[in-house]
Amino acid sequence: MKINGKDYRTVWIKDGIVKMINQPLIPHKFEIVDLKNYIEVHDAIKTMIVRGAPAIGATAAYGVAQAVINFDGEDISKLKGQIKKASEKISHARPTAQDLFHGIKYVKSAVKSANSVEDARKKAKKAAKNYADESVLACKKIGEFGNNIIKQNDKILTHCNAGALATVDYGTALAPIRIAHYNKKKIFVFADETRPRSQGSRITAFELGQEGIDHAVIADNAAGYFMQKKEIDMVIVGADRVAVNGDVANKIGTYKLAVAAKENKIPFYVAIPLSTIDPESINGKQIPIEERSQEEVLYSYGWTDSGEFLRVRIAPEKSPSRNPAFDITPKKFVSGYITPEGIVNSEKLKYLIR
Amino acid sequence: MKINGKDYRTVWIKDGIVKMINQPLIPHKFEIVDLKNYIEVHDAIKTMIVRGAPAIGATAAYGVAQAVINFDGEDISKLKGQIKKASEKISHARPTAQDLFHGIKYVKSAVKSANSVEDARKKAKKAAKNYADESVLACKKIGEFGNNIIKQNDKILTHCNAGALATVDYGTALAPIRIAHYNKKKIFVFADETRPRSQGSRITAFELGQEGIDHAVIADNAAGYFMQKKEIDMVIVGADRVAVNGDVANKIGTYKLAVAAKENKIPFYVAIPLSTIDPESINGKQIPIEERSQEEVLYSYGWTDSGEFLRVRIAPEKSPSRNPAFDITPKKFVSGYITPEGIVNSEKLKYLIR
């Protein structure tokens, strides 16, 4: 992704330091965080310095690799103890994130056959790089397949942030948009604010602005209006989890958007890497929905005119809130799933399960 | 309405002073503003110390009446000049608000036949009181008709604030909810935050809390989730304008809500006084939609933990926004119109035009 004109990934490793973009500061400040060891990697995931399943997966892979690369000594059995400690710590950072376990496992498996600490260091380094590169390639493929359905002058609506910053690069929902832009298509993106955490106005708008992609932030309430006005040609969203039958768990508000898109005959696409398809969930009813803290709804977080980051209360002191983080969009509302293997319908989805 | 256990109206007159609840301070502070003359009345409407068509109408009526009541002298022709000046000033406060003109005209007509300044004072005072009382009565009737369709344990969703503070008392969408509560029905209200101006989380939640009505503030994005979960039995919203055919112009987001309600077979009601039906608008296409300032979307306004009211930026410095203030909900999504004359369908609506 382009930031201030330079190419970045969300997370990488250099000279034994895991480096990542500090996402809570976006869009106000652009800052790289240095993580010196697996405890700091754990903390960065836990405090959401990095978020988004693919980005978390790569961070975990780099975190385990770092524990190997920086291991002090040549005793391979002690190294194995160190790997175990690092893996366990990191795996507890966000216990429900599937990709976290994938990332850890990927590096651990690669190191298993090492016959010396030095060999393990090489293998760990290579495995973490491969994991991140594969993740980037998957997103790029999503972008290329998605680009095929984006026409000149299309106006595209997206919800939340399924961008480069939620992955290692390109993003999922934003990958087709990026590739279309790189291919010099003139496009326009509506970025839903995505209350309560405003990832759309904060992060998606930041990514689009940095790439020089024409866009406007809109209140989540306004999406229906622009659909009615025929100002939206297509909706592309990401997903947190997709059931085997094609039902989609994604950021709260996705469902209402999908219903409005169908009513207005606007194609509604879900862009996902294959790891998002959950073989354990037969349909959306089996996906549990987390209700998060009431504060997220009762406050809004942002930057004051003097640059201070703080929260403002937007509701009475005594009013409670309800705060479901995700909702389920039934497959009937989905026009297609944009995957690294191509754009498929819900019937074909099950053949792509990893 | 109850506030801090006492009965209030949104606006009233006492000893020649127009008094109103200072709405921009809600919910953080409860304060009554004193308006000494028609210039202050104009300013209060213009700066939205008072908002909501019926409340603005009554404020305008009180403002003109005040100019008569406080008139210094006994020369009736000079009084007429004063009335003209006050009416013109007040009518420019929010030039598109129909009710503003109604309120002014109502008092002016009543004073026309006065044969002395003293007689005019009496007539003006009585007319303004009548105007406000009629407005309250209309809302109360909306409440009583609406209450008939609210069952024990119903969970009701509302959008924006169509409450007592948008009228003189009771509200439109909130009137059925108030009357049901006064009748000891156990109900629960979901209050949509209503970005970008958050009137739902600020004002509706305040009114509900003050009345002791069980409620929760939700992000606008969450309404569909609760509909799917069968946690919402009915939606009641107000309207800014209703076309002769039944199409509804209301706060942005109403349309998407109505589409989701229909998809989930949840009744969707629009509560309105008769003045909201616009004989000039044959259908929704003829109602112009205002796009308001970009800042409303790019910032969120609220109170810091130390009680300071300020705005925080929730989007990149360079990102633009689009900010339509209203949308049109086609009549096919409306289960019924709750009016002071009863609950009617779109076919019957035209017979109620005033």
Chai-1 contact restraints between the chains, C-beta under 6 A:
chainA,res_idxA,chainB,res_idxB,connection_type,confidence,min_distance_angstrom,max_distance_angstrom,comment,restraint_id
A,P27,B,P316,contact,1.0,0.0,6.0,A-B,restraint_1
A,R195,B,R195,contact,1.0,0.0,6.0,A-B,restraint_2
A,R195,B,A219,contact,1.0,0.0,6.0,A-B,restraint_3
A,R195,B,N221,contact,1.0,0.0,6.0,A-B,restraint_4
A,P196,B,A219,contact,1.0,0.0,6.0,A-B,restraint_5
A,S198,B,I314,contact,1.0,0.0,6.0,A-B,restraint_6
A,S201,B,I314,contact,1.0,0.0,6.0,A-B,restraint_7
A,S201,B,A315,contact,1.0,0.0,6.0,A-B,restraint_8
A,A205,B,A315,contact,1.0,0.0,6.0,A-B,restraint_9
A,A205,B,P316,contact,1.0,0.0,6.0,A-B,restraint_10
A,A205,B,S319,contact,1.0,0.0,6.0,A-B,restraint_11
A,F206,B,P316,contact,1.0,0.0,6.0,A-B,restraint_12
A,G209,B,P316,contact,1.0,0.0,6.0,A-B,restraint_13
A,G209,B,K318,contact,1.0,0.0,6.0,A-B,restraint_14
A,G209,B,S319,contact,1.0,0.0,6.0,A-B,restraint_15
A,A216,B,P320,contact,1.0,0.0,6.0,A-B,restraint_16
A,A216,B,S321,contact,1.0,0.0,6.0,A-B,restraint_17
A,A216,B,R322,contact,1.0,0.0,6.0,A-B,restraint_18
A,V217,B,V297,contact,1.0,0.0,6.0,A-B,restraint_19
A,V217,B,A315,contact,1.0,0.0,6.0,A-B,restraint_20
A,V217,B,S319,contact,1.0,0.0,6.0,A-B,restraint_21
A,V217,B,S321,contact,1.0,0.0,6.0,A-B,restraint_22
A,I218,B,R322,contact,1.0,0.0,6.0,A-B,restraint_23
A,A219,B,R195,contact,1.0,0.0,6.0,A-B,restraint_24
A,A219,B,P196,contact,1.0,0.0,6.0,A-B,restraint_25
A,A219,B,V297,contact,1.0,0.0,6.0,A-B,restraint_26
A,D220,B,D220,contact,1.0,0.0,6.0,A-B,restraint_27
A,D220,B,N221,contact,1.0,0.0,6.0,A-B,restraint_28
A,N221,B,R195,contact,1.0,0.0,6.0,A-B,restraint_29
A,N221,B,D220,contact,1.0,0.0,6.0,A-B,restraint_30
A,N221,B,I252,contact,1.0,0.0,6.0,A-B,restraint_31
A,N221,B,G253,contact,1.0,0.0,6.0,A-B,restraint_32
A,A222,B,I252,contact,1.0,0.0,6.0,A-B,restraint_33
A,A222,B,P324,contact,1.0,0.0,6.0,A-B,restraint_34
A,G224,B,Y255,contact,1.0,0.0,6.0,A-B,restraint_35
A,G224,B,K256,contact,1.0,0.0,6.0,A-B,restraint_36
A,Y225,B,P324,contact,1.0,0.0,6.0,A-B,restraint_37
A,Y225,B,D327,contact,1.0,0.0,6.0,A-B,restraint_38
A,I252,B,N221,contact,1.0,0.0,6.0,A-B,restraint_39
A,I252,B,A222,contact,1.0,0.0,6.0,A-B,restraint_40
A,G253,B,N221,contact,1.0,0.0,6.0,A-B,restraint_41
A,Y255,B,G224,contact,1.0,0.0,6.0,A-B,restraint_42
A,K256,B,G224,contact,1.0,0.0,6.0,A-B,restraint_43
A,K256,B,K256,contact,1.0,0.0,6.0,A-B,restraint_44
A,K256,B,A260,contact,1.0,0.0,6.0,A-B,restraint_45
A,V259,B,V259,contact,1.0,0.0,6.0,A-B,restraint_46
A,V259,B,A260,contact,1.0,0.0,6.0,A-B,restraint_47
A,V259,B,E263,contact,1.0,0.0,6.0,A-B,restraint_48
A,A260,B,K256,contact,1.0,0.0,6.0,A-B,restraint_49
A,A260,B,V259,contact,1.0,0.0,6.0,A-B,restraint_50
A,E263,B,V259,contact,1.0,0.0,6.0,A-B,restraint_51
A,V297,B,V217,contact,1.0,0.0,6.0,A-B,restraint_52
A,V297,B,A219,contact,1.0,0.0,6.0,A-B,restraint_53
A,S300,B,S300,contact,1.0,0.0,6.0,A-B,restraint_54
A,S300,B,G302,contact,1.0,0.0,6.0,A-B,restraint_55
A,G302,B,S300,contact,1.0,0.0,6.0,A-B,restraint_56
A,G302,B,V312,contact,1.0,0.0,6.0,A-B,restraint_57
A,G302,B,R313,contact,1.0,0.0,6.0,A-B,restraint_58
A,G302,B,I314,contact,1.0,0.0,6.0,A-B,restraint_59
A,W303,B,V312,contact,1.0,0.0,6.0,A-B,restraint_60
A,W303,B,R313,contact,1.0,0.0,6.0,A-B,restraint_61
A,T304,B,V312,contact,1.0,0.0,6.0,A-B,restraint_62
A,V312,B,G302,contact,1.0,0.0,6.0,A-B,restraint_63
A,V312,B,W303,contact,1.0,0.0,6.0,A-B,restraint_64
A,V312,B,T304,contact,1.0,0.0,6.0,A-B,restraint_65
A,V312,B,V312,contact,1.0,0.0,6.0,A-B,restraint_66
A,R313,B,G302,contact,1.0,0.0,6.0,A-B,restraint_67
A,R313,B,W303,contact,1.0,0.0,6.0,A-B,restraint_68
A,I314,B,S198,contact,1.0,0.0,6.0,A-B,restraint_69
A,I314,B,S201,contact,1.0,0.0,6.0,A-B,restraint_70
A,I314,B,G302,contact,1.0,0.0,6.0,A-B,restraint_71
A,A315,B,S201,contact,1.0,0.0,6.0,A-B,restraint_72
A,A315,B,A205,contact,1.0,0.0,6.0,A-B,restraint_73
A,A315,B,V217,contact,1.0,0.0,6.0,A-B,restraint_74
A,P316,B,P27,contact,1.0,0.0,6.0,A-B,restraint_75
A,P316,B,A205,contact,1.0,0.0,6.0,A-B,restraint_76
A,P316,B,F206,contact,1.0,0.0,6.0,A-B,restraint_77
A,P316,B,G209,contact,1.0,0.0,6.0,A-B,restraint_78
A,K318,B,G209,contact,1.0,0.0,6.0,A-B,restraint_79
A,S319,B,A205,contact,1.0,0.0,6.0,A-B,restraint_80
A,S319,B,G209,contact,1.0,0.0,6.0,A-B,restraint_81
A,S319,B,V217,contact,1.0,0.0,6.0,A-B,restraint_82
A,P320,B,A216,contact,1.0,0.0,6.0,A-B,restraint_83
A,S321,B,A216,contact,1.0,0.0,6.0,A-B,restraint_84
A,S321,B,V217,contact,1.0,0.0,6.0,A-B,restraint_85
A,R322,B,A216,contact,1.0,0.0,6.0,A-B,restraint_86
A,R322,B,I218,contact,1.0,0.0,6.0,A-B,restraint_87
A,P324,B,A222,contact,1.0,0.0,6.0,A-B,restraint_88
A,P324,B,Y225,contact,1.0,0.0,6.0,A-B,restraint_89
A,D327,B,Y225,contact,1.0,0.0,6.0,A-B,restraint_90
